[in-house]
């Protein structure tokens, strides 16, 4: 009774390991139920309190379009070190000069926190602005993912 079906699609960036479900908006976007019953004994029962409950009945995760999965480009060789990194990451790349190559580093929310062009040979990437934690990276050559993996920053 009074259930609201919420459904949608989420397109993964690649490398995700977790799914978080909840309300991430301010309280004005969430329906509240007023209660003066003292249900929550931690609250002062003499005033109105508002509660929000989320009952999740089912969650399904699956590939929406397995035909559209991007295969990694294994024609190019990369060596990325050190991992874990501190202030700098070194990328050794065997690519053609005409290739447009970048490394994108993503936080756990899938947002790009660092993006830098890579050239053939060694490229130093300054990671000093990144906080301690686990990141994901993608090396992209001419719009195709050539390498994707996890990067750990420890300072």
N, C-alpha and C positions, 0 to 999 in steps of 0.2 A: 504494500500500500504506500502510496506517495513516493515511489522510486522514480528517479529520473535517469533515463539511459543517456550515458555519455560515451561517445565513441569517436574514434579518429585514427589517423595514421601518423606515425613518426618515422621519418627517414633518417636512419643512422648515418653518422659521418664515417664510421669505421673504427673498430677498436673498443667500443663501449662494452662495459662489463656489468653495469647496474642500470636499473630503472627506478626512479623515485616518483611516487604518486602523492599528490596532495594539492592544497590550495596555496598558490604562491602569489595571490593578490592581497591587497589590503582588505580589511574587514568590511568595507562598504560593498564589496562584490559577493559577499557570502551571506546566504540566508541564515538568520539566527533564530533560535527558539528561546523565548523568555521563560525563566523558571524562578519561582520563589519557594519551591518545595524543600529546599535544603538538600537536594540530591547530592551535591558536592559538599561534603562536610568541612572541607578546607575553607569554604567561603562563609562570609557573614550572611546568615539566612534572612536578615532583616531587610536586605535590599535586593533589587532585581539583578539577576545574573544571566548572561547569555552564553549558550553552548552551541557548538557546531559539531555534528557527528558525521563522519563519512563511513558508510558501510559499503565495502567493495565486494561485489558478488563474484566477479570473474575478470581475469586479465589474460589476454592471449598475446603471445609474441611469435611472429612468423615472418618469413620473407614475403613481401608483397609481390615482388616481380623478380623471381630468381633468374630470369633470362637477362635482366639488366644488371647483374652483378659485374662490377668492374674487376677484371683480372689485373694482377700486378704485372708490370712490365719487367721481365727478368733479363732483358738484353743488356742492362747496365749494372755495373758493380759499384757498390757503395760500402765504405767502412766508416762507421760513426763511433767516435770514442772521445773522452771516457764516458761511460754510462754505468753508474751515476756520475753526473757532471756537477761542477761547482760554478765557476765563473765563465767557462768557455767550453764549447763543444767543437770538435774538429771533424770535418767531413772530407773523406777522400773519395773523389768521384772520377769515374772513367766515362766521360760524356763528350759528345762532339761540341765544338765551339758554337755551332748554330742552334743547339738545343736551348730552349728557354726553361731553365731549371730553378725551382725554388724549394725551400723547406718551410713547411707550415707547422708550427707547434701549437697544439690545442690544450686548453685546460679541461678539467673533467666535465665541464658543462658543454664542451664542444665548440667553444669560442676560440678563435685564433688569437693567441697572445703574443706570437712572434712570427714574423715572416721575413725570410731573407733569400736573396738570389745566391745560387751556387754556381761555381765555375769548375772547369775541369782541373784536376789536381786537388790540392788542399784548400779548403775554405774554413776559416775560423768564424764561429758563430758566438757572439757575446750573449751569455745566458745570465749575466749578473742581475738583470731586472726581474728574473723569475724567482718566485718564492719557493721554499722547500716543498716538494710534493711530487706526485706522479703526473706526467703529461703524456700525450700521444703526439706522434709526429707523422707527417707524410712528406715524402719527397715526390714532387710532381714535375714531370718532364713533358713539355708541350701539351699540357692539359691532362696527361695520363699519370696515374699513380704508379711510381716505380718502386717505392718502398714505403711501408707503414709499420710502425712499431711503438713500443713504450719507451719513454725517457724519464729518468728519475733525476731530480735536482736535490742535492744535499749540500748545505753550506756550512 
